Amino acid sequence: MAYLLCFSRSRTTSVEQIDDQTLRSTCRLQDNQLDLKVQLQVGLPELEITRVTCQVDRAEPAVPADAQERLQKVLGVRVGPGMLKIIEGLIGDDPAYAELSFMVQECCHGVILSLTKQELQKAPWQPEDSREHFARMIQKNTRLYNRCAAFAPGSSLVEGIEPPG
């Protein structure tokens, strides 16, 4: 008997520079029950959230009616240290908002990763030299650890690096 796919999930986060002063980060989640998109606009260089929107194309169970209003509470939050606890505190810990809170956090992590691009381009080409470079990067900014496949446990880029505590 053939195996039939009965559940599929895709989550993507992208960041684009709108202009010299603005980044837009989008997290999109699609699965059998959900089709959600959360977008943040972040002002540069302060990294302050200046706009947040949520688009719900499909949700079972339904997303709470006040979800868009609840997300507006993150306006003014700075992408940086302490942001995860601040976002959780503002959006709340109600399970109905958990996915949206996580998506806002993913947008923020996307911004952080996009701003590390210049540092990534400075990495030495030889793997043995680049490990030290990446280890220093992760020690400077522990949020990078396990935030993308390149910095995930088991990746050769973080091999031998102790996870942040």
Backbone hydrogen bonds, N-H to C=O, Kabsch-Sander energy under -0.5 kcal/mol:
donor,donor_aa,acceptor,acceptor_aa,energy
10,S,30,Q,-2.7
12,T,28,R,-2.3
14,S,26,T,-2.5
16,E,24,R,-2.5
18,I,16,E,-0.7
18,I,22,T,-2.0
19,D,22,T,-1.3
22,T,19,D,-1.0
23,L,42,V,-2.4
24,R,16,E,-2.9
25,S,40,L,-2.7
26,T,14,S,-3.0
27,C,38,V,-2.7
28,R,12,T,-2.9
29,L,36,L,-2.5
30,Q,10,S,-2.8
31,D,34,L,-2.9
32,N,8,S,-0.6
35,D,58,R,-2.7
36,L,29,L,-2.6
37,K,55,Q,-2.0
38,V,27,C,-2.5
39,Q,53,T,-2.4
40,L,25,S,-2.7
41,Q,51,R,-2.6
42,V,23,L,-2.8
43,G,48,E,-2.9
44,L,21,Q,-2.7
47,L,43,G,-2.2
48,E,43,G,-0.9
49,I,77,V,-2.9
50,T,41,Q,-3.0
51,R,41,Q,-1.3
53,T,39,Q,-2.4
55,Q,37,K,-3.1
57,D,35,D,-2.8
57,D,55,Q,-0.6
58,R,35,D,-1.2
60,E,33,Q,-1.0
67,A,64,P,-1.9
70,R,66,D,-2.9
71,L,67,A,-2.4
72,Q,68,Q,-1.0
73,K,70,R,-1.4
74,V,71,L,-1.9
75,L,72,Q,-1.6
76,G,49,I,-3.0
77,V,74,V,-2.2
79,V,47,L,-3.4
80,G,78,R,-0.8
83,M,80,G,-2.0
86,I,82,G,-1.9
87,I,83,M,-3.0
88,E,84,L,-2.5
89,G,85,K,-2.4
90,L,86,I,-2.3
91,I,87,I,-2.8
92,G,88,E,-2.2
97,Y,94,D,-2.2
98,A,94,D,-0.6
98,A,95,P,-0.8
101,S,97,Y,-2.7
102,F,98,A,-2.4
103,M,99,E,-2.2
104,V,100,L,-2.2
105,Q,101,S,-2.2
106,E,102,F,-2.5
107,C,103,M,-2.1
108,C,104,V,-2.0
109,H,105,Q,-2.6
110,G,106,E,-2.4
111,V,107,C,-1.8
112,I,108,C,-2.1
113,L,109,H,-2.8
114,S,110,G,-2.5
115,L,111,V,-1.8
116,T,112,I,-0.5
116,T,113,L,-1.1
117,K,114,S,-1.0
120,L,116,T,-2.6
121,Q,117,K,-2.0
122,K,118,Q,-0.6
122,K,119,E,-0.8
123,A,120,L,-1.4
129,D,126,Q,-0.9
130,S,126,Q,-2.4
131,R,127,P,-1.7
132,E,128,E,-0.5
133,H,129,D,-1.2
134,F,130,S,-2.9
135,A,131,R,-2.6
136,R,132,E,-2.2
137,M,133,H,-2.0
138,I,134,F,-2.6
139,Q,135,A,-2.2
140,K,136,R,-2.1
141,N,137,M,-2.1
144,L,141,N,-2.0
145,Y,142,T,-1.0
146,N,151,F,-2.8
147,R,144,L,-2.0
151,F,148,C,-0.9
152,A,149,A,-1.2
155,S,152,A,-2.5
158,V,155,S,-1.0
161,I,158,V,-2.6
